[in-house]
Amino acid sequence: MTAATQLLLDIPDIGDGAALWRIARDSDALDLNSSYSYLLWCRDFARTSVVARGDGGEPVGFATGYVRPDRPETLVVWQVAVDRAHRGRGLAGAMLDDLAQRVVAEGVRGVETTITPDNEASHRLFMSFGERHGARIEREVLFDGALFPDGHEPELLYRIEPIA
């Protein structure tokens, strides 16, 4: 049993929003959204998200996602983050696997995510996820850096399908 499987993987609720915001803020990799957006995410997209809970029930990691309105067979993974004290134990992959298992039962057949070119940990995470699920992995630029008004790096789209 790995350290990741000893944690409870759960559906987030509104009370988790502040902790998710703090984990994202402290990640050193994610674009931080407003605290309000994490509360909304825990309310409106809880079914397509996962939270990892420590011994006391507090969130120590999360993966947020939503089903694309124009492609209801596709889950978009928005953010994945793990608290610093719980990194390096396979938790991010375990959360993605748990989420995939849940949404496949509801008709999802593929996963999309975007990653900036310099985020090597996320590139490894999603390549490994695709390999574990025997899926094709396609990559392309979704949003060129010139589209962002704030000097943001390009966002590379990963399309991982089919997942089973």
C-alpha positions in Angstrom: 0.0 0.0 0.0 1.4 3.3 -1.0 1.2 6.5 1.0 -1.2 7.9 -1.6 -3.7 5.0 -1.1 -3.8 5.6 2.7 -5.4 9.0 2.2 -9.2 9.3 1.6 -10.1 10.3 -1.9 -13.4 12.2 -1.8 -15.7 14.5 -3.5 -15.0 18.1 -2.4 -17.6 20.3 -0.7 -17.9 24.0 -0.2 -16.1 23.8 3.1 -13.0 22.7 1.2 -12.8 25.7 -1.0 -10.5 27.8 1.2 -8.1 24.9 1.6 -8.0 24.2 -2.1 -7.2 27.9 -2.7 -4.3 27.7 -0.2 -2.9 24.5 -1.7 -3.0 26.1 -5.2 -1.4 29.3 -3.9 1.4 27.4 -2.2 2.0 25.1 -5.2 4.6 27.3 -6.9 3.2 26.1 -10.3 -0.4 26.9 -10.7 -2.1 30.1 -11.8 -4.0 31.1 -8.7 -7.6 31.8 -9.2 -9.7 33.9 -6.8 -10.7 32.3 -3.5 -14.3 32.7 -4.7 -13.7 30.5 -7.7 -12.5 27.6 -5.6 -15.7 27.9 -3.5 -17.8 27.8 -6.7 -15.7 24.9 -8.0 -16.5 22.9 -4.9 -20.2 23.7 -5.3 -20.7 23.5 -9.1 -18.1 21.0 -10.2 -17.6 18.7 -7.2 -18.8 15.7 -9.1 -16.0 16.1 -11.6 -13.3 16.9 -9.0 -11.5 15.0 -6.2 -10.0 16.0 -2.9 -7.4 14.0 -0.9 -8.0 14.1 2.8 -5.4 13.7 5.5 -5.9 12.0 8.8 -8.0 14.8 10.3 -10.1 15.1 7.1 -8.3 18.3 5.9 -7.6 18.6 2.2 -4.0 17.8 1.3 -4.5 17.6 -2.5 -7.0 18.1 -5.2 -7.8 17.7 -8.9 -10.5 19.9 -10.3 -12.3 19.2 -13.6 -15.4 19.7 -15.6 -17.2 18.0 -18.5 -16.9 20.0 -21.7 -20.4 21.3 -22.6 -19.8 20.8 -26.4 -18.1 17.4 -25.8 -19.8 15.6 -23.0 -17.6 12.6 -23.3 -14.5 14.7 -22.4 -13.4 15.7 -18.9 -11.2 18.8 -18.8 -8.8 18.6 -15.8 -8.4 22.2 -14.7 -5.9 22.0 -11.8 -4.0 19.3 -9.9 -2.1 20.2 -6.7 -0.7 18.5 -3.7 0.3 20.0 -0.4 4.1 20.2 -0.1 4.2 17.7 2.8 2.5 15.0 0.7 4.4 15.3 -2.6 6.5 12.5 -4.1 4.1 9.7 -3.0 2.0 9.3 -6.2 -0.9 11.2 -4.8 -1.5 13.3 -8.0 -1.7 10.2 -10.1 -3.9 8.4 -7.6 -6.4 11.4 -7.6 -6.5 11.4 -11.5 -7.1 7.7 -11.5 -9.9 8.0 -9.0 -11.5 10.8 -10.9 -11.2 9.0 -14.2 -12.8 5.8 -12.8 -15.7 7.9 -11.5 -16.4 9.9 -14.7 -15.9 6.9 -17.1 -18.9 5.3 -15.3 -20.8 8.4 -16.4 -19.9 8.3 -20.1 -16.6 10.2 -20.2 -14.1 8.6 -22.7 -11.3 11.2 -22.8 -9.4 13.7 -20.7 -8.0 17.1 -21.8 -5.8 19.4 -19.9 -3.5 22.3 -20.6 0.1 22.6 -19.4 2.6 25.4 -19.8 5.9 24.3 -21.5 8.0 24.7 -18.3 5.8 22.6 -16.0 7.7 19.3 -16.3 6.0 17.7 -13.3 2.6 18.1 -15.0 3.9 16.8 -18.3 5.2 13.7 -16.5 1.9 13.3 -14.6 -0.3 13.3 -17.6 2.0 11.2 -19.8 2.1 8.6 -17.0 -1.7 8.8 -16.7 -2.2 8.2 -20.4 0.2 5.2 -20.3 -1.5 3.7 -17.3 -4.9 3.9 -19.1 -3.6 2.7 -22.4 -4.7 5.9 -24.1 -3.4 7.8 -27.1 -1.8 11.1 -26.1 -2.0 14.0 -28.5 -0.3 17.4 -27.8 -0.8 20.7 -29.5 -0.7 24.4 -28.7 -4.2 25.4 -27.6 -3.5 29.0 -26.6 -0.4 30.8 -27.9 1.3 33.1 -25.5 0.4 36.1 -27.6 -3.3 35.6 -26.8 -2.7 36.3 -23.1 -2.7 40.0 -22.1 -0.3 39.4 -19.1 2.7 37.7 -20.7 1.5 34.2 -19.8 3.3 31.3 -21.4 1.5 29.2 -24.1 -0.8 26.5 -22.9 -0.3 23.1 -24.5 -3.4 20.9 -24.9 -3.0 17.3 -23.9 -5.8 15.1 -25.3 -5.8 11.7 -23.7 -8.2 9.1 -25.1 -9.8 6.7 -25.0 -9.6 6.0 -21.2 -11.2 3.0 -19.7 
